[in-house]
Amino acid sequence: MTRLFTIPPSTPFLPTLASALLDGALVPGFAPRRDPLALASATLYLPTRRAGRLFAEALLAATGAEAVLLPRIVPLGDVDEDLLAFSDLASPLAAPQAVPQVHRRIALLALVTRWRDTLAASNGQEAVAAGPGATVALADELAALFDQMALAGIDWIKLDRLDLAEHDTFFDTSLAFVRLAHAAWADHLSARGLVEAAQRRDALMGAEAARLAALGAAAGPVIAAGSTGSLPATARLLAAIACLPNGAVVLPGLDLHLEESTFDQISDAATGAPDHPQFNLARLLATLGATRRDVSLLGPAPAPRVRLLSEAMRQSETSDLWATLPERLGPCDLAAAMAQVSVIAAADPREEAVTIALVLEDALRRPGLRAALITPDRDLARRVAAELGRFGVSVDDSAGLPLAETGAGRLARLVARAAAESFAPVPLFALLAHPQATFGLAPEDKAEAVAALELLALRGPRPRSGLAGLTDAVRAFDPKTLHRLDPRRRVDDAGRARALDLLARLATCFASLDPEVRPFATRVAEHEAALEAVGGPLDPEDEADPGRAALARAFAEMLAGAEHGPMLSLGDYADMFGALIAGEMVRPPAGDGGRVRILGPLEARLVALDRVVLGGLIEGVWPPQTRTDPWLSRPMRAELGLDLPERRIGLSAHDFAQAAATPELVLTYPEKADGAQSVASRFVQRLRTVAGPALWAEALARGAAWRAAALALDAAPPVPRVTQPSPTPPLALRPRQLSVTEIETLLRDPYSIYARHVLRLQPLEPFDAAPGGAERGTALHQALGAFAARHPEDLPEDALPQLLDLGRTAFAPLAVFPAEHALWWARFVRVAAWVVEFERIRRPGVSRVAAEVGGSHTIALPDGAFRLTARADRIDLLRDGGLVLIDYKTGTAPTAAQVRALAPQLPLEAAIAARGGFAGVPAGEIADFFHVELKGGAEPGRLKPAIAKTATAAGLAEEVLGKLTELLSAFDDPHQGYRALAAPQWRGRHGVYDHLARVREWGFGGEAEETP
């Protein structure tokens, strides 16, 4: 006779189990409360080690003593091999050693990699569609298929009998590979005396069941509790325990309310519902040869919400019974079931996290209340933990953090990525900024070296690839060649020496990493060596940093099985490494977790709580998205007898139903996730349907109160509108020198002049900046300037070849950007041909050309002299003594009206030239000035006048100089401010100092009005 019990979800499982064990309710004649020493003779099987630890605490609390003699507590699946060794059933121990998980993963990865490459070669592809990370995922899915076949006890010969006529031809290929992979894997294991871990576990559990059956009453009280028997071997062990004279099985949350016919359908082979929360329990009862009538209830009767959840989760085929629920359950029970339910429909994940943190913090204000967030969403768990920090509450996520996301895991990934990308600026700086990357330097010395290297080589266009390219860029640094306001001038010789020392240390750290294709074992060893050189040695027993300890163990496990891995390039290994360690979790040290916890659905099983927040309740998270098998189609899996993907939904539904029966329940979900509208979990939608509109509205109202409180946390008091800034620094701090190009900035946005010259804030170039118009313009000006300097008076016959040669030299630094270089060089070729023709027409009237010439003019102002500087692209000295100034533009040149009002570069250069302010250019009459647009398109170049028809060049130059003198004189008044965007021209304009001027807050909203 089997002894089966169940504890309803509304009753704390482990405390109820402890009380039942002590009171003799589980095993007849066994009442340890009267004889505490008798406890030592009992054996309890619980699902996890965590459950065992919590049960020990519950047992101690139930006795009320300071100490208690514990029974033998065994996690299901961790069979004590010593007991088997001394029994008469030791034969399973002759089974070979189980293959280590990492060994298996790497070996299967090698199989999948070879298959992938063979397919690519047979299809004539140079590259395969699946990247390294996807290959790891395929290997994991292959391993999962092997496990599922073993757990289900399916003979591999059944694969040969599958009818492939109605399947996609892809599955012909995949099935053929699965057969070959299994045969190769079986030979691999046999040759090394290994077996699958699942097979060994099943054998040991089978031997344990046989051992218990052989012992009979001599085994003493044996209780298995909390398991749904989802694995066949576990179900068989539970059946053996249930049949023992002193055995008992306690099921978690068996539904005693569903009609018998409906419950029987759940596990029916033809009409079963693997997505139902009772699916595993129904199958377990069938394995035990029992029905629900054979199951006794432990503890009080289920609370009304348990009945409501049972109805909400019923199969869709019987959902018509929802219409009669008020009559069957009763209005009072229905209201009681929803009385302490709150529903929070947050706007987004951040609002959801803030609200959950407030709900959990409130629990700490209530004496003795135990609360937890239960969610499979790791991002939400981390957000809530961070938000709880606002209240000074430190809470650990018991589900742990993926090793790849720990500090040590990130450092390991950055080391591989930086090397794989030849130390490109972005991944290299991410590595340099990691706090654990010390390179053998003190923190202060490292910070100074990184800052110097960042300015000299990492910002702006990328240097030549590799550490050698970075070293050359640093060595080529010459402050004399830089503009006086260039941020790189902050780096002195000592800073450059620190940057070179850091690069030398990088070269030493990464000396072991070879970019060529190498065996997997070599890759792992090289990576670990580089990582330890960067951040110090790894210790698997490191108690101070569990992440580093876990990483050390991960490397050791990978090295143990690395000989069976594939050949990999450094790039493929870097892409693959994150996926290889993605499944490793770093969990906080075991503890009671305090009164507030963050738990995953697995960790939350059997934990007694008073208030539960079920978070992240959207489709794709809870329940998780169903995954299709990449190797076998759905009909093929059904034909073989394998579980369908919906079974994962059933496990998730069971977790939801168990946790949702807690006295205080808060359901939360974001209405938007990842920028898109989300869909509330089907569990929430079912509960809403059975609760009815009125009760659900009340639950939403309770949740809205929490939302309002959470939103009030971040509500800032109203602030007055920010006004357009116009700082007035002392006259002594105001600039006494500007270039003609900066005069345009002074006219349009004086605040930028204030930020740059008074505050001396110099914007930094972005990391690894792709070359833009500035680089193209610099190269073009360099080529044209060099050509004019080589031939200032006469134009040679081979002018075009010479100009193209000079262009190649000027554009050579841009060759590291192949796409941009190819486009810009093609445009320059067209520009060069146009320029040569332009020169042939123009040169007869020109006696000499002065190119890229610098000049200045001193303006007398009330507070002292002001120096106006310029660098003219080109000044033509005409044979009649006149001067013509030409400015090259690779973009659109300003109009004549803009030149007169807001773009005065050329008129001011003309005024300087008229006074002899340019070196080597005598003073003379200004005959003309104009722009030359050199875009290199369908129209390679064209002249664009800069003077209106009603004006003269000399007159306009003097007029603009006079207006500039008036403007500069105004800024010599201490009350004159440097107003932000005084004369904005373009709608949508964004300047490098706009964020300092808070432009978006005082009327433009990021879109400046166009000046008439």
N, C-alpha and C positions, 0 to 999 in steps of 0.2 A: 504494500500500500504506500503510495507516494504522499509526502506531506508538502503541500504547496501553500504559500501565503502570498499576500500582496499588501503593500502599503500605498495608500492613495497619494497622489501628488500634493494634496493640501496638507499632508501630515509630514513633519520632519522625518526623513527616512532613517538616518543613522541613530538619532536618539530613540526613536520608536523601536528600531532593531535591537539596540542595547537593552532597553527595558524588557522587551519580549524575551531576550536570551536570559536575562537575570531572573525573570519571573517564571521560567519554565514553560512559556507558551509555545516554544518551537519544538523542543524535544521532550517527550513524556518522561517524567522522573528526573529531569535534569534542571535543577533550580539553584543556580550558583549564588543567588542572593542569601540563601540559608547556609551555603557552604562555599565561601569565596575561593577556597583552594581548588574546587572542582573546575573552575574556569580554565585552568591550565590543560585540562584534558580535551578541550574542545578545539576544533579547527574551523576557521572562517575563511571562505573564499570571497574576495571583493574585487570589483572591476579594476581598480588602479591602486598604486601605492598611496596616492593622496587620500583615496577613500579609506584605506587601512589606517593611516595616521589620524584622520578625523574620527574614525570609529573608536580608536583607542581613547581619544579625548572624550567622546560621548559616553563610553563605558565608565570612565573615571567619574564623569559628572553624574551618571545614573547611580553609582554606588554611594556617592557622597563622601567617599573616603579620600584621604590624602594620597593613597597609593593603592594599586590593585594589581593582582597577578593576572597578566593578560593571557588570552588564548593564543594559539598559533594563528596568525593572520597572514594569508597568502594572496598576493595579487593573481587573479586568473590569468593564465598564460605563463606565469613564472613558476613552473613546477619545480619542486625541490628534488634535484637529481640524486642527492645523497640518500634520501629515503628510498628511491627506486633502486639504488645500487645495493642496498641491504635487504631488499625484498626478493621474493622469488620471481619477480618479473623484471629482471634487469636487462633483458634482451634489447629493449629500445635504446639503451645506452650504448649498444654496439654500433648504433647508427653513426655515420661519420660526423665530423664537426660541421656546423652550419656555416655557409659561406658568408663572410662579412658583407654588410650592406653596401659599403663603398666599393669593395672588390667587384661585387655583382654589377653595380651601376656603371663602373668604368668599363668592364668587359663588354657589357651589352651596348654601351656607347660606341665602343670600337666596332661591333657588329653593324650597328645602324649606320655609322659613318661610312664603312666600306660599301654597304648596300646603297646608300645615298650617292656616293661617288660613282658606283657602277651604273646606276640609273642615269646619272648625268652624262657619263661618257657614252652610254648606249643611245641616248637621245641627242647626242651631238652638242651638248651644252657645255659652255666653258665654266659656268658657275651654276651651282644648284640653287633651287628656290629657297630651301630651308637653311637658315643660318645656324651657327654653332649652338646658340641657345635653344632653337627649335629642335635641333638634333638631340640635345639632352632631354627635352620634353618627350620626344619620340621614344628614346631609350627607357624613360621612366614608365611610359604607357605600355611598352613591351613587357617590362618587369611586372607591372600590375596585371597584365593579361596572364602571365605565367602563374602569378599568385592566385588569381581567380580560378584558373583551371585546376590548380592543386587543391584549393579550399573546397571547390565544388565536387572534387573527386571525379572529374571528367577525363576519360581516356583520350589521349592525343590522337588516337586512330580515328576518332569521330570527325576530325578536321578533313580527313580524306573522303568522308562520305557526304560532305556538304554539297548541295546542289547550287552551282554557281551560275546556272543558266539565266536566272532573273536578277543577277547582281551586276553592278557596274564593273567594267573590265579592270578598273583599278584594283578591285579586291582580288582579282586573279593574281596580280603581281604581289600585293601585300600578303595574301594567304600563303603564296609560295615562299616568301621570305620568312614568315612566321614559322612554317614547318622547318625550313633550313636552320633558322636561328635557334629553335628549340633543340633540334638534334645536335647542333654545334655546342650549345650550352650544356646539354646533358653530358656530352663527351668531355667538355671542359671540367665539369664538376667531378665526373667519375675519375678522370686522370689525376685529380688532386685530392681524392678522398673526401669530397665535400657534398653536402646536400643543401637544398633550399631551406632557408630558415623557417618558412611556413610548414614544410614537410616535417622538419625536426620537431617543431612546436606541436604539430598535430600528433606525431608519434609519442611525444612525452605526455601530452594530455590524455591520449588513449591509454598509455601505460598507467597513468595516475588513476584513471577511471577503473582500470582492471585491478589495480592495487587495492583501491577502496572496496571494490566488490568482493575481492578475495578475503579482505579483513572482516567485512560485515560488521557485526556489533563491536568487534575488537577495535575498530577504527575510532570508537568514541563518538561523541556528538560532532557531526560535520554539517556545517551550514554554508550554503552559497547564497549570496544576496546581492541585489543591485544590477545583475546582468540581464540583458535581453536575449542572450544566446544568439547573437547575430552571426557568429562563426560556427560552422557545423561541428568542429571539434569541441568548442565550448558547450554547445547544446548537448553533445553526447556526454560530456563530463557532468553537466547539470543533471542529466537523466540518471546517471549512475549514483549521484549524491541523493537524488530524490528517492531512489529505491532502497537506500541503506536503512537498516532498522533504526538507527539514530540520526538519520539524515533529514535535511529540510532545505527547501529552495524558496527564497523570498524574492518575488518579482517586483520591479519598480513600476507602479502606476498602471496596473492592468485595468482596463476599462470594464467595469462590471455593469454598466448601464445599457450599452448597445444591445439591440435585439439579437437573439441567438443566430437567426438566419443572416443578419447583416454581418455579424462578427465572423461567421463561418466563411463568408464570401471573401473576407480580407486575405486569407492565406490560400484560397482555392487556386489550384494549379492553372485553371483556365481563366477564371475571372478575378484573380487576385489583384490587390491594390498595393504595390510596393511603396507608393507614396503616402500610405496611411500610417499614422504614428503607432498603431497597434500591429503592424505587419510582422515585425520580428517576434513579438510576444505571441501572436497567434500561431506562427510557425513553431515556436518553442513548445507551446502546449501540445501541438501535434506530435512533435518529437518525443515529448514526455508521455504521450498516450493519455492525455488528460483533457478535461474540458474546464470551462470556467466554474462549473458547479463543484469541481474538486478543489477550488482555491478558496482559502479562508482569509478573511480580512483582519489585518492587524491594526490596532489603533482605532480612533474614532471614525465615524462614517464620513465619506467624502463630503467636502464643502460644496455648496450649490455651484460654485464656479467650475468644479471638476465636471459636473453634469453638463454645464453650458459648453465647456471646451469639447467634451465628447460629441455633442451635437454639432458644433462648428466644424469638427474634423471628419464628420461622417462622409462616406463615399457619395459621389455625385449622383449615383443611381438611386439613392434613397433620400436625396436632399428635399424631396417633396414633403417629407415629414416635418420640415421646418415650419410649415404653415400651422401645425398643431402644437408647436412647442409651448406656447403660453398655457395651454390647457394641460399638457403632460407634465411640465415642470412647475407650473403655478406662478402667478404674477409676483408673489412675494419672494419666492426663491429666485426668480429671474432678476428682480431688483437687487436682492442680496448678492447675487453673483457679480453684478456690475458696480456694487456700491463703492468699492475701493479701487476702481480701475480709472486711470487717467490716460488720456491719449494726447500726445504732443505731436502735432503736424508742423515741424519746424520748416522755416523757409529754405535753409541750406544746412550742410553738415556742420558749419561753425556754430550756427545758432543751436543746432541739436546738441552739440558738445557742451556749450555754455549752460543750456537748460539742464542737461543730465548732471553736470557738476553741481549745480545748485540743488537738485533733488538729493544727491548723495551727501552734500554738505549739511543739508537740513537734517538728515538721519543722525548725524553726530550730535545734534542738539537734543535728541530724544534719548533718554537713558535706556541703555540695553538694546536699542534697535540695531539689528544687523541688516546691512543693505549692500547691494552689489549691482553693477552694470554687467549684463551678460550680452555679449555680441560676438559674432564671428568676424566683424569688421575691425581689423587691426588698426587702420588709420583712425577710426572713431575712438578706439580705446586709447591711442596715444594722445589724441586731442583732449579727451576728457581728463586724462592724467595731468596734462599741462594746465588745463583750466582749474583743476582742483588746487594747483599750486597757488592760485590767486587767493585762496582762503587759508593758505598755510597747511594744506592737507597733503601729505605725501602718501601715495598709493602705488603699488606695483601691479602691473598687468601680469597675472599669474600665467597667462598663456605664453608669456615670454616675448622676446624680440627676435626676429629672424637674424641669424648670424651675419648675413650680408648687410644688415642695417645697423649693426653695432659699430662703435668707433673702430674697433680692430678690423671688422669685415670691410668697412668702407676704405680703410687704409689699404688693405690687401687688394681691393678692386682698383683703387687709384694707382697703385704701383704697377699693376699689369696694364692698365689703360694708358698711363703715361708712356711706358716703354713701347706699347703697340702703336701709338700714334707719333712715335719719334719725337717725343717731348714737345708736342704742340703747346702753345701758350696756355690754352684753357685747361686741359687736363693736368698740365704741369703745375700751374698755379694752384689748382685744387689740391694737388698732392702737397705742395709746399705749405699751404695754409692749414693742413691737417695738424691738430695739436700733438698727435703721437708721432709725427714725422720729425724727428729731431736731427738726424744726420750727424749725430755726435756733437751737436752744438748746444750751448746754453740758450735758453729761450730768448734772452735779450739779443744775443749775437745772431741767432737765426732770424729774428724779426728784422734786424737791420739789413742783413744780407738779402732776405727776400724782398724787402722794400726797394733796395738798390737794383736788384735783378729785374723786378717788375717794371721800373721806370726805364731802364736801359734797353731791355730786350723783349719784354712780354707784351707791352702795350703798343698799339699801332700795327702796321703791316707786319706779318710774320717774317722773321729772319729765315735763313737757310735752315732746312730741317735738321734735327738732331742736336745733341749737345755741342758738337763742333760749330754748328751755325750760331748757336746762342753765344758761345765763347767768342767767336769772331765779332759778333755784334757788340759785345761788351768791350772787347779790346779796341774796337774802332771808335769808341766813344771819345769825342773831343769837344769839350765845352766851348771852345773858341768858334766852332762851326754852328753853334746853336743860337737861336734868338735869345735876347736877354731875358725874356719872360718864359722861356721854355721850361716846363717842370723838371726836365732832366738835368737842368743846371743845379738842382738841389743835391745831386750826387757828386761828392768830391772824390779825390783819388783813393781815400780810405774806403769809401763806399764801393768804388769799382773793384778794389782788391777783395772786399768781402764777397761781392757777387761772383768774382772769378773763383774764389775759394769754395763757394757753395756749388758752383758748376763742377769743380774738380771732385768734390765729395759725391755729387750725383753720379759722375762717371765711375767712381770707385764702387758705389752702391750697386749700380746697374751693370757692372762689368760682366756678370755671369749670364745675363739675358742675351740670348742669340736670336736675331730676327728670322733666321732661316727655319725651315720645317724641321722639327725635332720630335723624338718620341715623347709620349705623355709623361713618362717618369722623369725625363730630363726637364721638361717644362715645369713640373711641380717642384722639383728640387731647386731649379734656378729661381723660381718665383719666391720660394720660402727664403732662400739665401738673400735675395734682394730686399725682401720685406724686413728681415732681421737687421740688415745693414742700415735700412732707413729708420726703423723704429725701435730697434733693440731686440734681444732674444725673446722667443716665445716660450712660455712655460705652461704645460698642461695642468699644473697644480697651482696656477696663479689665482690666489684667493682675492686679491685686490681688484682684479679686472676679469670677471667671468667671460667677457667677450674674447679677450686674448687667450685665455685658457681653452675656450671652445675652438678657437681658430687653430691653436697648436694641435689639438686632438684631430681636427679636420685634416690638417696637412699630414699628420701621421697616418691617418686612415687612407688618405689618397695615395700616399707613397707606398703603403702596404699592398695596394691593388693596382698601382700605376703601371706595372710591367705589362698588363693586359690591355692598356689603353691605346688609343689611335695616335697616329702621327699628326702633329698640329703645328701650324704657323703661330707666331706670337700673337697676331691679331685674332685668330680663331680661339686661341686659349683665353685671351682676355675677354672675348665675348662669352665664352663658355663658363668661365670661373664663377661668375655671379650665380648662374643657374645651378652649378654643382654644389654650392653651399646654401642655396636658397631654402632647402628643406630643414636645415639645422636651426633649432630654436635655442636661444639663451634665456633661461628662466631664472628669476630671482631666487635667492636661497629660501628654502621652505620655512614657513612661519605661519602664525595664525591669521596673518593678513589684516588684523585689526577688525573693526566693525564695518569698515567700508572696503570693498574689494572691486577689482575689475577681473572678470572671468570670461574665458571662452566657453562655448556650449559644452565641450567635453569636460573642462575643469569644473563646471558648475554642477555636474551630475552629483546627486546625493548630498550637496551642501545645503545646510539648513539656513534659511534667510527669512527676514520679516518683510523687507521691501526689495523688490526686484525691478530693475529697469531693463527692459528688452529693447536694445538700441539697434539702429540700422535696419529696420524692418522694411526693406524694399526688395523687389524681385531681383534676383541675381546675387543678393547678399544673404538674405534669410527668407526662403531657402536659397542655397547657392545655385548658380547656373549649372544646368545639366551638361556634362561633357560627353561628347560623342567619342567613341573608340576610333582612333585613326587606323587601326589594323583590321577590325572586323565590323561589318555593318550591323545595324540593329537586328534585322531578320536573321543574320548569321549567328549572333549571340543568342537569340531566342531559340534557334534550332539546336544549338549546342547545350542549352540549359543554363546559360550564364545569366546572372542578374542584369536587369536593365538599369540604365542610369537613374531612373526614378527612385531607386532604392535610397539614394542619398537624400532625396526629398523626404522620404519616410523617416530617416534618422533625424533630420532637421526638425520635422514636424513633432517627433516624440520629445526632442529637447525643448521645443517651444511649449508643448502642452504641459510638460513637467514643471517648467519654470513659471508658466503663467498662472499656476494654481496657488502661488504665494499670496499671503493675505493682502499685502499692498502691491499693486501691479501698476507700472508705468510703461506704456508702449510709446516708442518714439520712432519717427522716420522723417527724413528730409523730403520736402516736396520737389526739390531740385538737387541733382547730384552730378558732378562733373560738367556743370553748365547746361544740363539737359533735364527735361521733366522726368521725374522718376515715377515708378508705379509701386504703390503700397503693396507690401507682401500679401500673398494670397491668404495667409493665416489671419492677418488683420482684417482683410475684406470679408472672410468667412465669419469672424467674430462680430463684425459690424452688422452683418446680415441677420444673424441669430439674435443679437441683442435688441435689434429694433431701433428705429430712428430716435425715439425719445431718450432711451437710456444711453445711446451712443452720443447724442448731443450733450448729455450731462457729463459724460466722460471727456468729451472735447472741451467743455467749459472748464473742468478741473485742470486739464492740460493747458488751456489758455492762460490760466492764472499763473502757472509755472513759467510759461513763455513770457508773460508780461513782466514778471519779476526778473527773469534773465535779461530781457531787453533793457530794463531799468538799470542794470549793472553797468552797461556801456553807454547809457544815455548821458551825453555831455550837456552842460548848461548852455543855453543859447549865447553866442558870442556876437559882438557887433561885427558888421561887415568890414572886411579888410579893405583899407583904402590903398590907392595906387601909391607905392613907395616913392619917396623922393629924398634920399639922405643928403645931408649937408655936412660933409666932413670939413675939418679946418683947412684953410687955404694952404698951409704948409704941407698937407698930405696930398693935395690935388696934383695931377700929372702936369709937368711942364714940358713934355715932349710927347707927340703922337705922330703916327704915320698918316699919309693921306688916305689910306684905306680905312684907318680907324676913325677918321673924321666922319665917314658915312655912318659908322656905328654911333658916334656921338650925336649925330642928327636924329637918327632913328630910335636909339635906345641908350640914353646916357647912363642908365643903371649898369649896363654891361661894362662901360668904361670905369665906373666906380668899383665894380666887383673885381675887375682885372687889374687896375692900376692903383687903387687906394687900398682895397682889402688884399690885393695880390693873390687872388684865388685863380689858379690856372687849371682849366679843365684837363683831365687826363683822357688820352685816347682809349677807346675800348680795347679789350684783349683781342688779339688775333684779328685785327680789323682788316676786312677785305679792302683793297685799294679802291678809292672812289675818284670823283672828279679832281680832287686836290692832287693826287698822285699823277693822274693823267696830265693835268695842267702843268705840274712841275716838270715832267719829262718833256712835254712839248716845248715849254719855254726854254728849257736847257738846250734842246737841240737847235731851236731857232737862234738863241743867243750865241751859241758856239759858232753857228754858221756865219752870223753877222760879224762876230769878232774875228773870224778867220778871213773874211772878205769884206772889210769895212768900206772899200772904195769901188772896187770893180767886181763884176759878177763873172765867174769862170764859165767856160764852155760846158764843163761836166758838173754844173751846179746841182742837178737832181741827184746823181750818184753820191756826191759828197754830202748832201743834206740827208740822204737816207742812211749813209754810214754813221753820221753823227746821231741820227735818230736811233739806230740800233744800240749805240752806246748808252744813250739816255734812257731807253726803254728796257735795257737789260735787267735792272733790278726788279722789274715787274714780271720777269719770266717765271718766278715762283708761283704766280697766279696764272696758269696756262689759259684759262677761258678768257679772263679780262685782257691778258696780253695779246692774244690772237685777235680779239675784236678791236682793241685800241691801235694795234700796229696796222691793221688793215685800214683803219681810218687815217692814221698818220701818213700812210703811203699816198692816199688821195689828197691829204692836206699838203704834203710836200710838193706834189705836182702843181697844185694851185699856187702855192707860195712862190715857186720858181717863176711861174708866169707873171705873178704879181710883181716880183722883183724885176723882171726884164722890162716891164712897162714903166716901173717907177724909177729905176736906178739912173737913167739918163739925166734927170733933173736933180740928182742928189750927189753932193760932193763926198759926203762921208756919213756912215751909219754908226751910231753909238748904241750898243745893246746892253741891257741889264746893268745900267749905270745908276749909282746912288747919288742922292743929293739932299739938300736941306735949305731951309730958310728960317731966319729968326724974326719973330714978330714981337714988337714992343707992346706990352700989356701993362695995366695999372699996377699989378703986383710983381712985375718983373718980366724978363724975356721968356718967350715960349718958342720952342724949336719944332718946326714942322719938317718931317723927313719923308723921303720918297725913294722908290726904286723903279725907274722907268723901264718898261719892256724894250722900248726902242725910241730913239730920237734921230730924225733925219735932218742933217745940216744941208740945206739947199744951196745950190750954186749961187743964188742971189743973196745969200746971207740969212735967209729966213729959217725958222725952225718948225718942224712938224713932229708932233708926238703921236705915237701909235701904241695902243694897248691891245694885246691879244686876249681873246676870250674863248674858252672851249665850250662855254654855255651861251646863254642868251645875254647879249649886252644890253645895258640900260638905254632907254630912249633919250632923245635930246632934252625933253622936259624933265626927265628924272635926273639927268646929269646936272641940270641947272639947279634943281631943288634939293635932291637927296643923295645923289651919287657923284660927288664933286671930285673924284680922283683925278681925272684928266685935266680939268681946268686948274686945279691946284698944282699939278705937275708942270703945267704950262707957265703958271705964275713963277714957280721956282726957276724954270729954264730961262724965262725972260730976264731974270736977275743974275744969271750965271751961277746958279746954285748947284748944277750937276757937274761932277768931276769930269774934266776934259771937254766940256761943252761950253763954248763962249756964250755970253749973253747975246741975245738977238731978238728980233721981232718974231712973234708967234704967228706963223702963217696959217696953221691949221692943227687940229687934233681930232682923232677919230678912233673908233674901235674896229677891230678885225675879228669877226667870228670865224673860228676854225673848228667846226663840228665834225668834218670828215664824212658827212652823209651824202645824200643825193646832190646837195650843193656843198662841196667841200669847204668853201670859204666865201666870205663876202664882207665888203666894207659897210660899216654902219655909222652914219654921221652922228656926232655928239654935239653939234652946234645947230641951233635953230636958224632958219633962213634970214631972220631979221637981225641976227647978232653976228659979231665978228669973234674970231678966236681970241685976239688980244683983249678985246672988251669983256668977253665973258670971263676970261681968266682973272682980270682985275676985279670984276664984279663979285665973283665967288670968293676971292681972297678977302675983299672988303667985308663981305657977310661973315666969313669965318672969323675975322678979327673981332667983329661985333659979338659973335657967339662966344668966343674965348674970353672976351672982356666980361661978358655976363657971368661966366663961371669964376671970374675973379672976385665976384661978390660973395661973401660968406653965406648969404641967405639964399643963394641960387642952388637948388637941389638937382641931383642927378635922377631925373624922373624916369621910371620904367616905361618902356614902349611909348616914348613921346610922340613918335610919328610912325606907327606900324604901317607897312605897305601891303603885306600879303595876308589874306585870310588863312588861318591854319599855321601861321609862322610859329616856330618853336626855337628859342635860343638856348644856349648852354647855361645861362644864368636865370632862366625863367622860373625855375623851382625856388630859387632864393628870393626872387621878387614876388613869389606866390601869385603869379599871373592868373591862374585858374580861379582864384578866390576873389578877385576884385573887378569882375565885369566882362572880361574877354572869354572866360570859360575855355581857354585854349585856342580860341579862334579870334585873332586880332582883326579889328575892323580895317577895311581898306581905305587908305587916305585918298581923297579926291585929287 
